[in-house]
């Protein structure tokens, strides 16, 4: 199974994206594999949308919040 492919063109429909995911699955894939790949793609798309909308936290701020910065 390949990791998430490069960004999907905006004009691609959900049906086309699901078809693309299915084509990349190995013959021995299970329903759990399908579920995982679909959720992975959805999570990445949500993350990309957050970045585009500016809903991000600088790494330094996050590390400081958790007391990781020295």
RAUR-V770541 format. One record per helix or strand of 3 or more residues. SS is the DSSP state (alpha for helix, beta for strand). FROM is the first residue (numbers start at 0). TO is the last residue. If there is no record, write none. Layout:
BEGIN
ss: {SS,SS}
from: {FROM,FROM}
to: {TO,TO}
END
This chain:
BEGIN
ss: {alpha,alpha,alpha}
from: {13,30,58}
to: {23,51,64}
END
